[in-house]
């Protein structure tokens, strides 16, 4: 499986109506658009870990710009 195949699998899952509902719910629950800061550093690290999963999901769902083949530039 290539990274493109994996990205497509994520898109198939989260582009459905239910997938969008779940992703939005996860964003609210796991601090996608809110601060993860709390005075307890262990809790703050835990919240940042939750948020990092959502950032990964959004990265997998984002359109990736076309990259030029570096070998062709030589």
GIVENJO-V885186 format. One line per field, one symbol per residue. ss: DSSP state (h for helix, s for strand, l for the rest). burial: 1 if it has 9 or more other ideal C-beta (glycine too) atoms within 8 Angstrom, else 0. Layout:
ss=???
burial=???
//
This chain:
ss=llhhhhhhhhhhhhllhhhhhhhhhhhhhlllllllllllhhhhhhhhhhhhhhhhhhhhhllllllllhhhhl
burial=00000110011001000011011001100111000100000001001101101110110110000000000000
//
